[in-house]
Amino acid sequence: MQVTDAVVVLAEARTSCEIQAVTEWASTAYPDAPVRRPDEVDFDRLTADTLLVPVRPVWLPAVRQGERRVTLGDVLVLSNPRRPVGLLQPLIRGRRPDSLRVVEGVPATVEELHERYTRDLAEGEPFGKFVAVQASLSAERAERQIIGDRYKVPQLVAEQISSSARFRAGAAKLAAELGRPADAVVAEATDKLSGFVATQSRLMVDLFSATFDRLHERAWNVSVDLDTLNTLRTLNKSTGLVFLPSHRSYADSVVLAKVLRSNDFPPNLVLGGENLSFWPVGPVARRAGMIFIRRKFGADPVYKFAMRSYLAYIVEKRFNLEWYIEGGRSRTGKLRKPMLGLLTYVVDGVTQLETGDVTIVPTSIVYDQLQEVGAIAAEDAGGTKKPESVGWLLRYARAQRSYLGEARVRFGTPFSLRSALDDAGVGRARLEKVAFRVMDEINSATPISATSLAGFALLGAQDRAYTLPEIEAILAPLLDYIARRDLPGPDPARCRGLGLTQTLRVLAGNGVVSCFDGGSEPVWSIVPENRAIAAYYRNGALHHFVNRAIVEVNMLAVAEGEVEATGDYATDEGLLAASQREAMRMRDLLKFEFFFPPKDEYLHRLAAELDLIAPAWRGVIPTQEWTYEILHARTGGLLARRTLQPFFDAQLVVATRLVQLGATSRDKGELIADCLGLGRQLSLQGVVRSKDSVSKDLYDGGYQLADNRGLIHGEDVADLVAARQAWLDEVELMRGRLARIAAIEEIQPATWSQEVR
């Protein structure tokens, strides 16, 4: 077709009804301009100054409960209000004239499009195809002005990536490395792209949310940090957001999606494991924004290249991304070690682009209770994980019918990935520094729940029940500490009086605690077989208390003469310096359990804790006697035993087993299996004081520490037997200090007064 008009309206229309609507619109907006579908135009025959106007008819669902969205009922009757059947379109338009609107994208001249085509596309790609894609994307952006950013979804992704010059150049380079033809690598990478690229549709976004929102709406009241959300909305106008949430539940992604959708954020593209791609969840979830990826793909260079290309595209186009940096749900309630693989690919995407960047959003999602914790705890104690399936999904949905309390979504301080990389410098630890910042921000944002504090109090007892006043006495200094540090704590009313009773009753209703009321007053205790569940809730808050606990243990060591000055008290080599070295020793022992900052920041945080215990400490020369008085005056406010006991008990088991092995090495899986058995034995014998420390995850942390010290295979260790015994002695020393702190607690009254000022 020869077209010489200065303006051509490119209509992305499917039916005669839609063409008619576009034509009516164009008669006013662009009189006399021809209306054509992109495949009807020979773009090579247009003059360079011809203006191409992308236009799209947009169908809107009826308003239901104040919102235009597709419902499950629409799907069941095989109707899609956003894309109605052609035969029904005139009828729908006649009944609801506001159901069809025409939107105009940003026009461009043929010359401008040629410049983009030459710059971005691989040689040999048709110009007409490029124009059609650009017109569709421009109309897409215009459509979102009507339907909202919550429906911002990537379109024609695989086509755009595979036709780009950057993709073809990367494939050619990989082909040369593999000794394969470039066309073969391009074809394989394109095929892999189409396998995991999320092909989102608005129908499925609505359907997925309508279906899966019901899984949590009865279970939790969801609260969110609205102030940070408003900041994120502003940032999202100029940069893509990468949400990195803590992972405690299968519901995490659904809860976060509901929060973002309710606040008109674009849907995240969510990276998840292939274990959740079973029918019918997989097909629906993929079209709602889920990207199912292999757990491991390092041995498949083409898959790795395709994934890297996809993430680079997401960074460039500023779509929002979400994945769970721990690599799986927490088995103990505290954050797991971050997995760096996907972060590496996003970093590649940022560094490939001269001005590319994303904003990292550390995200914490905390629940008062989770139905799945029982299964998680069983796995951590050595049980087998049941595979996900349709039957599993039905059981999971059924379990969410009862009320479980509150789910709180909080955000750490967002930061630029490019700036964080610059701050981290160069070298192997660069990514680890960025990941630590993410985990530290998640920890800082993680709220402390009333259930975590109840677990903290009750798990301090060895097969002992507490009265309500006793629990209140344990929690009172803790609540004061939370307030003085301005930590994100629970409503204090839920930890006192009737509120505390209600918190305990909710836990009792789910079998975590029990109440005996056959005596003079009710007493509460952890159900023995569910100690691991209570520990899961408690552990989610322990990172807030670990620095305080380390200070307390250090003070005890000083007070009892176990840490001595190497010089004059008033010099740098005095008691304070010796105490700092002891604090670094504890940091090393616990470095695979908690995320500690670099040395200077770590010591600064410990000093801030000491400010709360003894504000005058900076003006005195610390002595053994002064430290003793400060420590013993803190009536009821000691946190170390309840915070650190499980971790040193777990290390005791690993160290004991290694000593039993002499100089023999052992496979990791076998060693942890040995530790599960030995841990149960020592627990029954009363040697291990924290029964919830019988845990694969905690033994894994002990294994990592032993391996880090060369105690597994004996690398660079002159006497492996002696080195293993030295570690066991060190752990026993720490456990002895915790026992003496417990003794101080026992002789202190069960009431609490303000800390020494």
C-alpha positions in Angstrom: 0.0 0.0 0.0 1.4 3.4 -1.0 0.8 5.9 1.8 1.9 9.6 1.5 -0.2 11.1 4.3 1.7 13.0 7.0 -0.2 11.0 9.8 -1.1 7.4 10.0 -3.2 6.0 12.9 -1.9 2.5 13.9 -4.8 0.7 15.4 -4.1 -2.3 17.6 -7.7 -3.6 17.1 -9.0 -7.2 16.7 -12.6 -6.7 15.5 -14.8 -4.5 13.4 -16.4 -3.1 16.5 -13.0 -2.0 17.8 -12.0 -0.6 14.4 -15.2 1.4 14.3 -14.5 2.9 17.7 -10.9 3.8 16.7 -12.2 5.4 13.4 -14.8 7.5 15.3 -12.1 8.6 17.7 -9.6 9.5 14.9 -12.2 11.5 13.0 -12.0 14.0 15.7 -8.4 13.7 16.9 -6.8 13.3 13.5 -9.3 14.2 10.7 -8.6 12.6 7.3 -5.7 10.4 8.7 -6.0 6.8 7.6 -6.6 4.2 10.3 -4.6 1.0 9.7 -3.5 -2.1 11.6 0.3 -2.3 11.7 0.3 -5.4 9.4 -1.5 -3.4 6.7 1.2 -0.8 6.4 4.4 -1.0 4.3 6.6 1.2 6.6 9.5 1.2 4.2 7.4 3.2 1.7 6.4 5.9 4.1 8.2 9.3 4.1 10.6 10.0 6.9 8.4 12.7 8.4 5.3 10.6 8.5 3.9 10.6 12.1 2.7 7.2 13.4 0.1 7.4 16.1 -0.3 4.2 18.2 -3.9 3.7 19.3 -5.6 0.9 21.2 -9.3 0.2 22.2 -9.5 -0.6 25.9 -12.3 -2.7 27.4 -13.1 -2.1 31.1 -14.9 -4.5 33.4 -18.1 -3.4 35.2 -17.6 -1.6 38.5 -17.9 -4.1 41.4 -17.5 -3.0 45.0 -16.0 0.3 43.8 -13.3 -1.4 41.6 -13.1 -2.5 37.9 -11.7 -6.0 38.0 -12.3 -9.4 36.6 -13.9 -11.9 39.0 -13.8 -15.7 39.3 -17.4 -15.8 38.1 -16.3 -14.1 34.8 -13.8 -16.9 34.2 -16.3 -19.7 35.1 -18.7 -18.5 32.4 -15.7 -18.2 30.0 -15.9 -14.5 29.8 -13.1 -12.0 29.9 -14.4 -8.4 30.3 -11.0 -7.0 29.3 -11.1 -8.9 26.0 -14.8 -9.7 25.1 -15.8 -12.0 22.3 -16.2 -10.1 19.0 -19.9 -11.1 18.6 -20.7 -9.6 22.0 -18.8 -6.4 21.7 -21.6 -4.3 20.0 -24.0 -5.5 22.6 -21.7 -4.6 25.5 -20.9 -1.2 24.1 -24.6 -0.5 23.6 -25.5 -1.4 27.2 -22.4 0.2 28.8 -21.0 2.9 26.6 -18.2 3.6 29.2 -16.9 0.0 28.8 -14.9 0.9 25.7 -12.4 3.7 25.5 -9.7 4.6 23.0 -6.2 5.5 24.2 -3.4 7.1 22.3 0.2 6.3 22.9 3.1 8.7 22.2 3.4 9.3 18.5 6.8 9.0 16.6 8.0 9.8 13.1 9.3 7.1 10.8 12.7 8.8 11.0 12.8 8.6 14.9 11.8 4.9 14.8 14.5 4.1 12.2 17.1 5.6 14.6 15.9 3.4 17.4 15.7 0.4 15.1 19.3 0.8 14.0 20.6 1.3 17.5 18.8 -1.5 19.3 18.0 -4.3 17.0 20.1 -7.1 15.6 20.9 -6.9 11.9 18.3 -8.6 9.7 15.3 -8.0 12.0 12.3 -6.6 10.0 11.6 -2.9 10.5 7.9 -3.4 10.3 8.0 -5.9 13.2 9.9 -3.4 15.3 7.4 -0.6 14.6 4.5 -2.9 15.5 6.2 -3.8 18.8 7.0 -0.2 19.6 3.4 0.9 18.8 2.0 -1.8 21.1 4.3 -0.8 24.0 3.4 2.9 23.6 -0.3 2.1 23.6 0.3 -0.1 26.7 1.7 2.8 28.6 -1.3 4.9 27.6 -3.7 2.2 28.7 -2.2 2.2 32.2 -3.2 5.8 32.6 -6.8 4.5 32.7 -6.5 1.1 34.4 -3.7 2.0 36.9 -0.1 0.9 37.5 -1.3 -2.3 39.2 -1.7 -3.7 35.7 1.7 -2.8 34.4 2.9 -6.0 32.8 5.7 -6.8 30.4 4.5 -7.4 26.8 6.3 -9.2 24.0 9.3 -9.9 26.2 10.9 -12.9 24.5 10.5 -11.2 21.1 12.2 -8.0 22.3 15.1 -9.8 24.0 15.8 -12.3 21.3 15.8 -9.7 18.5 18.1 -7.2 20.3 21.7 -6.6 19.2 23.0 -7.1 22.7 21.4 -10.6 23.0 22.8 -11.7 19.6 26.2 -10.4 20.5 26.2 -12.2 23.8 25.0 -15.4 22.2 27.8 -15.2 19.6 30.4 -14.8 22.3 29.0 -17.8 24.3 28.9 -19.9 21.1 32.5 -19.2 20.5 33.4 -20.3 24.0 31.3 -23.5 23.7 32.5 -24.2 20.1 29.0 -24.2 18.8 27.3 -22.4 15.9 25.9 -19.0 16.9 22.5 -19.6 15.4 22.2 -22.8 17.5 22.9 -21.0 20.7 20.5 -18.2 19.8 17.8 -20.8 19.1 18.4 -22.7 22.3 18.6 -19.5 24.4 15.3 -18.2 22.9 13.6 -21.5 23.6 14.8 -21.4 27.2 13.6 -17.7 27.5 10.1 -18.7 26.3 10.1 -21.4 29.0 10.6 -19.2 32.0 9.5 -15.7 30.9 6.4 -14.6 32.7 3.7 -14.0 30.1 1.5 -11.8 32.2 -2.1 -11.1 31.4 -4.5 -8.8 33.2 -7.1 -11.5 33.3 -4.8 -13.9 35.2 -3.5 -11.1 37.5 -7.1 -10.5 38.5 -7.9 -14.3 38.7 -4.8 -15.1 40.7 -5.4 -12.3 43.2 -9.1 -13.2 43.5 -8.3 -16.8 44.2 -5.2 -16.7 46.4 -6.1 -13.6 48.4 -8.8 -15.8 50.0 -6.0 -18.0 51.4 -4.9 -15.3 53.8 -7.9 -13.0 54.2 -9.4 -15.1 57.0 -6.0 -16.0 58.5 -4.4 -12.6 59.1 -5.1 -8.9 59.4 -2.4 -7.4 57.2 -0.8 -4.1 58.3 1.8 -2.2 56.2 4.4 0.6 56.5 2.5 3.2 54.5 5.2 5.9 54.9 7.9 3.9 53.2 5.4 2.8 50.5 4.8 6.4 49.6 8.6 6.9 49.3 8.8 3.7 47.1 6.0 5.0 44.8 8.1 8.2 44.2 11.3 6.1 43.5 9.4 3.8 41.2 8.8 6.6 38.8 12.5 6.7 37.9 13.8 3.3 38.8 12.8 -0.3 39.0 12.3 -1.8 42.5 13.8 -5.1 43.6 11.9 -6.4 46.6 13.9 -8.8 48.7 11.6 -10.2 51.4 12.3 -12.5 54.3 10.8 -15.9 53.6 8.7 -17.5 56.3 5.6 -18.8 54.4 4.2 -19.8 51.1 1.8 -16.9 51.6 4.6 -14.3 51.6 4.3 -13.5 47.9 0.5 -13.4 48.0 0.5 -11.1 51.1 3.1 -8.7 49.5 1.2 -8.7 46.2 -2.0 -7.7 47.9 -0.3 -4.9 49.7 1.2 -3.5 46.5 -1.9 -4.0 44.4 -4.0 -2.2 47.1 -1.7 0.8 46.8 -1.6 0.8 43.0 1.9 -0.5 42.5 2.8 -2.5 39.4 2.8 -6.2 40.0 6.2 -7.7 40.8 7.8 -10.3 38.6 8.4 -13.0 41.2 11.3 -15.4 40.9 10.3 -18.8 42.4 11.4 -22.4 42.4 10.1 -24.9 39.9 8.7 -27.0 42.8 5.6 -24.7 42.7 5.0 -25.0 38.9 2.5 -27.9 39.3 -0.9 -27.8 37.7 -3.1 -25.7 38.1 -1.0 -23.3 40.1 1.9 -23.1 37.6 0.0 -22.1 34.4 -2.0 -19.4 36.2 0.9 -18.1 38.3 3.2 -17.8 35.3 0.6 -15.6 33.6 0.2 -13.6 36.8 3.9 -12.8 37.0 5.7 -15.8 38.5 9.0 -16.8 36.9 9.7 -20.4 37.7 13.4 -21.2 37.6 15.6 -24.2 38.3 17.1 -24.4 41.8 20.5 -24.9 40.2 21.6 -24.1 36.7 25.3 -23.4 36.9 26.1 -26.4 34.7 23.9 -25.1 31.8 25.7 -22.0 30.4 22.9 -21.3 27.8 20.2 -21.3 30.5 22.4 -19.0 32.6 22.9 -16.7 29.6 19.1 -16.6 29.0 18.4 -15.8 32.6 21.0 -13.1 32.7 19.6 -11.6 29.5 16.1 -11.6 31.0 17.1 -9.9 34.2 19.1 -7.3 32.3 15.9 -6.6 30.2 13.9 -6.2 33.4 16.4 -3.8 34.8 16.5 -1.8 31.6 12.7 -1.5 31.3 12.3 -0.7 35.0 9.9 -3.5 35.8 9.7 -4.4 39.5 11.2 -7.7 40.6 10.9 -9.9 43.7 12.7 -12.9 45.0 13.6 -14.5 48.3 17.2 -14.0 48.9 17.4 -16.8 51.5 16.6 -19.4 48.8 13.9 -21.0 50.9 11.6 -20.6 53.9 13.3 -20.2 57.2 13.4 -23.4 59.2 14.1 -21.7 62.5 12.4 -18.4 62.3 15.5 -16.3 61.9 17.1 -15.2 58.6 19.1 -17.8 56.7 22.3 -17.1 54.8 21.7 -15.2 51.6 22.0 -16.9 48.2 24.0 -14.7 45.8 23.2 -16.3 42.4 20.3 -14.1 41.3 21.8 -11.0 42.8 24.9 -11.7 40.7 22.7 -11.6 37.5 20.9 -8.4 38.5 24.3 -6.8 39.2 25.3 -7.9 35.7 22.2 -6.3 34.3 23.0 -3.0 36.1 26.6 -2.9 35.0 25.8 -3.8 31.4 23.9 -0.5 31.1 25.7 2.8 31.4 23.1 4.4 33.5 21.2 1.3 34.6 20.2 1.0 38.3 17.6 -0.5 40.5 16.5 0.3 44.0 16.8 -2.6 46.5 13.9 -2.8 48.9 14.7 -5.0 51.9 11.3 -6.3 53.0 10.2 -8.0 56.2 7.0 -10.1 56.5 6.2 -11.3 60.0 3.2 -13.3 61.1 1.8 -13.8 64.6 1.3 -17.4 63.8 1.7 -19.8 60.8 -0.1 -23.0 60.2 2.9 -24.4 58.3 5.4 -24.0 61.1 4.6 -27.4 62.5 5.7 -29.0 59.2 8.7 -26.8 59.0 9.8 -27.7 62.5 9.4 -31.4 61.8 11.7 -31.0 58.7 14.2 -29.1 60.8 14.2 -31.9 63.4 15.1 -34.5 60.7 11.7 -35.1 59.0 11.2 -35.3 55.2 9.7 -32.4 53.3 6.5 -33.4 51.5 6.4 -32.4 47.8 4.0 -29.6 46.7 1.0 -30.9 44.7 -2.7 -30.3 44.2 -3.5 -32.2 47.3 -0.9 -30.2 49.3 -2.5 -27.0 48.0 -6.0 -28.0 49.1 -4.7 -29.0 52.6 -2.8 -25.7 52.8 -5.9 -23.7 51.8 -8.0 -25.6 54.4 -5.5 -24.7 57.1 -5.8 -21.0 56.4 -9.5 -20.9 57.4 -8.8 -20.1 61.1 -7.7 -16.7 62.4 -4.0 -16.6 63.2 -3.5 -12.9 64.1 -1.7 -10.2 62.3 0.7 -10.2 59.4 3.0 -7.2 59.3 4.8 -6.0 56.2 7.7 -3.6 56.9 10.5 -2.2 54.7 14.1 -1.4 55.4 15.8 1.6 54.0 15.7 1.4 50.2 19.1 1.9 48.5 20.6 2.2 45.0 22.2 -1.1 43.9 24.8 0.9 41.9 25.7 3.1 44.8 26.0 0.0 47.1 28.3 -1.7 44.7 30.5 1.5 44.5 30.6 1.6 48.4 31.5 -2.1 48.5 34.6 -1.6 46.4 36.1 -4.4 44.4 37.0 -8.0 45.1 35.4 -11.3 46.0 33.5 -9.9 49.0 31.7 -7.2 47.0 28.5 -9.0 46.6 28.6 -10.4 50.1 28.8 -6.8 51.4 25.7 -5.8 49.4 23.9 -8.9 50.6 24.8 -8.2 54.2 23.3 -4.7 53.9 20.1 -6.3 52.6 19.9 -8.7 55.5 20.8 -6.1 58.1 18.1 -3.8 56.8 15.6 -6.7 56.9 16.5 -7.4 60.4 16.2 -3.8 61.4 12.7 -3.6 59.9 11.5 -6.9 61.3 8.8 -6.2 63.9 8.8 -8.1 67.2 5.4 -9.9 67.7 3.6 -10.6 70.9 3.9 -14.3 70.1 7.7 -14.1 69.8 7.9 -12.5 73.2 5.6 -15.1 74.7 7.9 -17.8 73.3 10.9 -15.9 74.6 9.5 -15.9 78.1 8.2 -19.5 78.3 11.1 -21.2 76.6 13.4 -19.9 79.4 12.0 -22.6 81.7 13.1 -26.2 81.9 9.8 -28.1 82.0 8.3 -25.4 84.2 5.0 -23.5 84.0 4.6 -19.8 84.7 1.8 -17.8 86.2 0.6 -14.7 84.3 2.3 -12.3 86.8 5.6 -14.2 86.3 5.3 -13.9 82.5 4.6 -10.2 82.9 7.6 -9.8 85.1 9.8 -11.4 82.5 8.4 -9.3 79.7 8.3 -5.9 81.5 12.1 -5.1 81.2 12.0 -6.5 77.7 9.2 -4.1 76.7 11.1 -1.2 78.3 14.2 -2.2 76.4 12.2 -2.4 73.1 10.8 1.1 73.8 14.1 2.6 74.7 15.8 1.3 71.6 12.8 2.4 69.5 12.5 -1.1 68.1 9.5 -2.1 66.0 7.7 -3.9 68.9 4.2 -5.2 69.5 1.3 -3.3 71.1 2.4 -3.4 74.7 -1.2 -4.1 75.7 -0.9 -7.5 74.1 1.9 -8.4 76.6 0.1 -7.3 79.8 -3.0 -8.3 81.7 -5.9 -9.3 79.5 -4.0 -8.7 76.3 -1.3 -11.2 77.4 -4.0 -13.7 78.4 -5.5 -13.3 74.9 -2.1 -13.8 73.2 -1.5 -17.0 75.2 -5.0 -18.3 74.5 -4.5 -17.9 70.7 -1.3 -19.9 71.1 -3.1 -22.4 73.2 -5.8 -22.7 70.6 -3.2 -23.8 68.1 -1.5 -26.3 70.4 1.7 -24.3 71.1 1.1 -23.6 74.8 -1.1 -25.2 77.4 -2.9 -23.8 80.4 -3.5 -25.6 83.7 -6.3 -23.9 85.7 -7.1 -26.6 88.3 -5.2 -25.0 91.1 -5.2 -21.6 92.8 -4.4 -19.7 89.6 -3.8 -20.6 85.9 -0.2 -21.6 84.9 1.1 -21.6 81.3 3.7 -23.7 79.7 5.0 -24.8 76.2 3.5 -28.0 75.0 6.6 -30.3 75.0 6.2 -31.7 71.5 5.7 -28.1 70.1 8.7 -26.5 71.6 10.2 -26.1 68.2 7.1 -24.1 67.0 7.4 -21.7 70.0 11.1 -21.4 69.3 10.3 -20.5 65.7 8.3 -17.5 66.8 10.9 -16.5 69.4 13.8 -16.8 67.0 12.3 -14.2 64.7 13.1 -11.5 67.3 16.4 -12.7 68.7 18.6 -10.7 66.3 17.2 -7.5 68.1 18.6 -8.9 71.4 21.9 -10.5 70.4 24.2 -7.5 70.9 22.7 -6.9 74.3 23.2 -10.5 75.2 26.9 -10.4 74.1 27.4 -7.3 76.4 25.9 -9.2 79.3 28.1 -12.2 78.8 31.1 -10.0 78.5 30.2 -8.1 81.7 29.9 -11.4 83.5 33.3 -12.5 82.3 34.8 -9.2 83.5 33.0 -9.3 86.8 34.2 -12.8 87.6 37.8 -12.2 86.5 37.7 -14.3 83.3 38.7 -11.3 81.2 41.7 -9.5 82.6 43.4 -6.3 81.6 46.9 -6.7 80.0 48.0 -3.3 81.2 46.9 -0.3 83.2 43.1 0.1 83.5 43.4 3.7 82.2 45.3 2.8 79.0 44.1 1.4 75.7 45.3 -2.0 76.9 43.1 -1.8 79.9 40.0 -3.8 80.8 37.9 -2.1 78.1 40.3 -3.2 75.3 40.4 -6.7 76.7 36.6 -6.8 76.9 36.4 -5.7 73.2 38.6 -8.6 72.2 36.3 -11.0 74.0 33.3 -9.4 72.2 35.1 -10.1 68.9 35.6 -13.7 70.0 31.9 -14.1 70.6 31.1 -12.5 67.3 33.3 -15.1 65.6 31.5 -17.9 67.4 28.1 -16.6 66.3 28.9 -15.3 62.8 27.0 -18.1 61.1 23.9 -17.5 63.2 23.5 -13.7 63.0 24.5 -10.9 60.6 27.1 -8.8 62.3 28.5 -5.6 60.8 32.2 -4.8 60.4 34.3 -4.5 63.5 34.0 -0.7 64.1 30.3 -0.7 63.6 29.9 -3.8 65.7 31.8 -2.3 68.7 29.8 0.9 68.2 26.5 -1.0 68.6 27.8 -2.8 71.7 28.7 0.6 73.2 25.2 1.8 72.5 23.9 -1.2 74.4 26.2 -0.4 77.3 24.8 3.2 77.3 21.4 1.7 78.1 22.7 -0.5 80.9 25.1 2.0 82.6 24.9 5.5 81.0 27.8 6.7 83.1 30.3 4.0 81.8 32.1 6.4 79.4 33.1 8.6 82.4 34.6 5.8 84.5 37.5 3.4 84.3 35.8 0.0 84.3 37.0 -2.4 87.0 35.9 -5.9 88.0 34.0 -4.6 91.0 32.2 -1.8 89.1 31.1 -4.3 86.4 29.9 -6.8 89.1 27.7 -4.1 90.7 26.2 -3.0 87.4 25.4 -6.6 86.3 23.8 -7.7 89.6 21.8 -4.5 89.9 19.9 -5.1 86.7 16.9 -6.8 88.4 15.1 -9.1 86.0 16.5 -7.5 82.9 19.1 -10.1 81.7 18.5 -11.4 78.1 21.6 -13.4 77.4 20.5 -16.9 78.6 17.3 -16.9 76.6 18.9 -15.3 73.6 22.1 -17.4 73.2 21.5 -20.7 74.9 20.1 -22.6 71.8 23.1 -21.6 69.6 25.8 -22.6 72.1 23.9 -25.8 72.9 23.8 -26.7 69.2 27.6 -25.9 68.9 28.2 -28.2 71.9 26.6 -31.1 70.1 28.6 -30.5 66.9 31.9 -30.0 68.8 31.3 -33.0 71.0 30.7 -35.2 67.9 33.9 -34.0 66.3 35.9 -34.7 69.4 34.4 -38.2 69.5 35.6 -38.7 65.9 39.2 -38.0 66.9 41.0 -36.9 63.7 38.5 -38.6 61.4 36.6 -36.4 58.8 33.0 -37.0 58.1 30.6 -36.1 55.3 28.3 -33.1 56.2 25.1 -35.0 55.8 26.3 -37.8 58.0 27.7 -35.5 60.6 24.4 -33.6 60.9 22.5 -36.8 61.1 24.9 -37.9 63.9 24.3 -34.6 65.7 20.5 -35.0 65.5 20.8 -38.3 67.4 23.4 -37.1 69.8 21.5 -33.9 70.4 18.4 -35.8 71.4 20.4 -38.0 73.7 22.1 -35.0 75.5 18.7 -33.3 75.7 17.2 -36.3 77.5 20.2 -36.4 79.8 19.8 -32.8 80.7 23.2 -31.8 79.3 21.6 -29.7 76.5 19.5 -27.1 78.3 17.6 -25.8 75.2 15.6 -28.7 73.7 14.7 -26.6 70.7 18.4 -26.6 69.8 18.0 -30.1 68.3 17.8 -28.6 64.8 19.3 -29.4 61.4 19.6 -25.7 60.7 21.4 -24.9 64.0 23.7 -27.9 63.5 24.4 -26.6 60.0 25.5 -23.3 61.5 27.8 -25.3 63.8 29.2 -27.2 60.9 29.9 -24.0 58.9 31.8 -22.6 61.9 33.8 -25.8 62.3 34.6 -25.9 58.6 35.6 -22.2 58.7 38.1 -23.1 61.4 39.4 -26.1 59.5 38.0 -28.6 62.0 36.2 -30.8 59.5 39.0 -31.9 57.3 42.0 -30.5 59.2 43.2 -28.0 56.6 46.0 -25.8 58.0 45.5 -27.4 61.4 48.6 -28.9 63.0 46.8 -31.0 65.6 43.2 -31.6 64.6 42.3 -33.5 67.7 43.6 -30.7 69.9 41.9 -28.0 67.8 38.5 -29.8 68.0 38.9 -30.1 71.8 39.8 -26.4 72.0 36.6 -25.5 70.3 34.6 -27.7 72.6 36.3 -26.1 75.6 35.4 -22.6 74.2 31.8 -23.6 73.8 31.7 -25.0 77.3 33.1 -21.8 78.6 30.3 -19.8 77.0 27.6 -22.2 78.2 29.1 -21.9 81.7 28.7 -18.2 81.6 25.1 -18.5 80.5 24.5 -20.9 83.4 25.9 -18.3 85.8 23.7 -15.6 84.3 20.7 -18.0 84.8 21.8 -18.2 88.5 21.8 -14.4 88.8 18.3 -14.4 87.4 17.2 -17.0 89.9 18.3 -15.0 93.0 16.8 -11.7 91.7 13.2 -10.9 92.7 10.4 -11.6 90.3 9.6 -7.9 90.1 11.3 -5.4 88.0 12.5 -1.8 88.5 14.1 0.6 86.1 17.7 -0.2 85.0 20.6 1.5 86.8 20.9 5.0 85.5 
